[in-house]
Structures are given as structure tokens and as C-alpha cells.
């Protein structure tokens, strides 16, 4: 799949668009390519921008979100749809349009994170269906050389001051590439952020242990060290591990 997810935000209220844009900018996989203030504009901009996902308000004048969703489903490239609204009563109707999620205002950051992960998995799954397999190595530049790593061989990645360290099955690598950029490149694989400074390969998680104040510690297969899981990520991590 693409390194970033092309995202269109649709809401007739500027404040709501700005709020959602601010929250989405925290996710490295999200690339906000445009905004629209009406259902009609949402369809036109989807034709022009070809977004992967549309965050779509329901209550809008003239063409509301449901009508816009119906029109979006007729496009050659049908985007994923996330309904974002203050009205819970539209949820049942929303899923008639194959919505991938339904978010209520004011936005809950944990729920938004789960939505992004659902989008990432769906797009990765679609990509695997098109290509038949995940492919591509991760280029890591270090000490003037470029190493090409198999994502499946990376156990975890962490940021240590101004250096990013990659712990793999065969050794350790250091690079100046920011953690956020590596996370974006690995969005099609089973990596999950457990802390602002740590990404882990979910395939190698062997144990999750309660720690303190709602935080946990995580252990990777074949490694002795325990990695801290911030309490803000615990719920989403447990969901991912049980899928």
C-alpha cells in the first residue's frame, strides 16, 4: 500500500474540520489531502483527489452525509468512509454504506486511534489482495551505507535521543531517520506504537505484564529486556494482539 493514507475531511463547520485535522495530524500514516464543507464538494474533491478514506459529517445542508456516501460508492475508486457526527441515531443507517467506522463528536482520542488502525489494516489487506503478498524491504541509511532490512525480521524500533535504533533477528542498526518516518513506511506491516519512543512487531510479542498506573510491560520473543507500554496505548494494543 502507499506509505501514507490520503484523507479527505468533510464537515460544514470549520471548527469541526480544524479539530479533526489537528487530531489526525498526530498519526504518521495519515496524509490530509483536502477538506470539503458540503456533500457536493465531497464528491467533487473525491473525484479530483482520489482519497483512500473520507471522514464524513452526517448533518449537512442540501446533500447530507448519507447522500454523499451513496454518491461516493458510485465512483471508480471508492474510498473508505468514516462517519463523524454528534448524532448516534444515524449509526445503523451509516453501516448500510459499508462505513468502516462511526465516530461521535466530541472525538475520543483512543477511539480515533482504533479507527486509524482499522483503516490501516483494511488498506493493507486490500493491497495484499492486489499484489498477492507483502513485498519490499526497508532501506536504512547508517554510517554512509544503506542496509535493506526485511520488515518481518525487525523485532522492535526505538528512539534514543537523536538516534533511532532497530533491533532485528540478526543484529542492531542505528539511523538518524525519525521514528515517525519509519512508522509511516511500515504501516502495511504488523508494527504498533506502544510508547512515544517505541514501535514493536506484534508478531514477536510474547508477554504483556501489568506494571503501574495502568501501564504495562511487554516482552519480545528471544529478548530479555522489558519494554514499557504507555497506558494510552494498552487498550488498542490488546485489541490488536487478539485480532
N, C-alpha and C positions, 0 to 999 in steps of 0.2 A: 504494500500500500504506500501511499505518499507519506513523506516524512511529517507533513502537517495536515490537519483536518480543516478544509476550507469551510468556514462557518458564516452563515448569514443570520443576523438578528432582526426580528420583525416585531415592532411594537409601536402603537400610535403615540405613546408617551415618551418623550425624550428622556425623562428621569429614569424610567424603567430600562430603556435601552442602555443608558450610561451605567446603571448599576450592574446589569448583567455583563456588559462589556468589561467592566472593572474586575468582576469575579472570574470571568473566563480567561482573562489575560494571565492569571496565575497558573494556567495549565500549558505546559510547553508544547503539547501536541495540537493545541487549538490555534488556528490562524484566522482571525476575523477579517473576512474579505469585503464585507459590506453591511449596511443597515437599510431597513425599509420601514416606513411609517404607516403602511396600509397593505391590505391583502393584494390589491392590484400591483403595487410596487414590488411586493414579494415575488410574485410570479415573473414579472419583467426582469428583476435582478437575478432571479434563479436562472432564467434563460441566458443572461449575459455572463454571469459569474460562475455558473456550474458548481454550486456549493455541494459539499459532501453532507452537510447537516444544516437544517434550518430550525432555529429556536423561534417558535411562532406563538404570538399572543392570540387569544381567542376572541375577546371582546374588542372589535374594531369597527368603525363606521363603514357603511357600504359593504364591501366584501370582508366578512369576518374570517377568523382563523380557520374555521371548518370548511368554508367555501374555498379559501385559499389552498388548504391541504388537498381538497378534491382536485383542484386545478394542477397542483404540483405533481400529483400522481399520474397525470397525463403526459408529463414531459418525457423526452427521450432518456434523459438522465434523471431518475427520481431520487431526490435527496432523502436522507433520514429526517424524520420530523420529531422534534421535542416540543410539545405544547407547554407554554409558560403563561400561567394565568392566576388570578386571585380567586377564581371560581371553581370549587371542587366538583360541582354538579355536572360539568362537561366531560368528566373523565371517561365515562362509559362510551360516549359518542366518539371521543378522541381516538380510542383504540380501534374503531371501525376503519380508520385511515392508516392502520399499521404504524401508529406512533411508537417510537422506541422508548419514550418516557413522557411523563406528565408531571411538571413541576409547579408547585404552588408558590405564589408570592405572599409574604417576603421570602426570598430564597434561603434555604438552609444549605450551608456550605458542604456539609457531609453528604447530603442527598445529591448536590450538584456534582461532587466528586464521583459518586457512584454512577451518575448519568454519563459522565465523560468516559469512565471505564467501560460502561456498556457500549457506548458508541465506538470506542477503540476496538473492542473485541468483535463487534459486528462488522466493522470495516475490514479488520484483519481477516476475519472468516470469509468475507466476500472476496478478498484478494486471493486467499488460498484457493478458493473455488475456481478463480480465473486462471491462476498460474499452476495449480496442482500441488504446489509446495511452497514453503517459505524459502527464500533464497537471499543471497547477498551477505558479504562479510562486512564487519565494522572496521573501517580504517582508523587507526590511532597513531597520530604522529608524536614521537618522543625521541629526544636527543638527535634530531636531524634525520631520523629514519621513520618509515611508515610500516607499521605492523598491521596485518589483516587478520582480525580475530573472528572466529565463529561465534555468533551471539549465544549459541547453545552451550559453549564452553565457558562462558563467563558466569562466575558464581555470584559475585556482587561488586558494586562500584560505590566508592565514597569520595567525598571531597575533604581534603586535608589542607586547610589554609588556601594557598593558591594553586594547589596541585590536585588533580583527580587521579585516583588510584583504582585500577581494575584488577580484581582478584579472579584468576581463571584456574582451570583444572591443571594447567601446566606451569603457571608462574604468575608473577605480578608485573603490571605495567603502570607507568606513570605518564600523564599527559597534562597539558595546560588547557585542554578542551573543557569548557564548563560542564558540570553535571547536567544542567538543564538541557544543553545541546545533545548530549549523549542520550538522555531520556527520550528526546524527540526522535532521534534516529532509531531507537529500539522499540518504538511504540507498537510495532507489529509482533513483538515477541513477548514472552511472559515475564516482563520486568515490572516491578511495583515499588513505588517510593514508600519507604517505611519511616522516613525521617527527612528533614530538610537536607541532610547531607548524605543520605544512603539510598541506593537502589539495589534491590535483590532480585535474583532469578527465582521465581516461585517454584520452578521445577526442582530446586535443591533445598527447599525449606524442610527441615527435619523435625523441629520442635519449636513450640511457642509457649513461653512461660510468663505468668503474671509477675509484675515487678512491683511498682508502687505508683500511687496517684492515677490509676487507670492505664498506666503504660505497661508494656510487655517487653520481654527479651526474646530474640529469635536466634535459632542456631541453624547453620548451613551444613549439609552433609559433608563429612570429611574435614570439618574445621572445628577448632576448639573454642574460638572466640564467640562471645555472645553479642549480638547486635541489638541496639536499643530501638524499639518501635514506639514512636510518639503516640500518645493516646488519641490524637486526632485521626490517626490512620488505622487504629486497631480494628474498628468495625468493618471498614472496607476491606482490609487485609483478610480477615476471617471469611468474609463473603467470597473473595477471590480464591482462597485456598479450598473452599468447599464446592466450588463450581465444577 
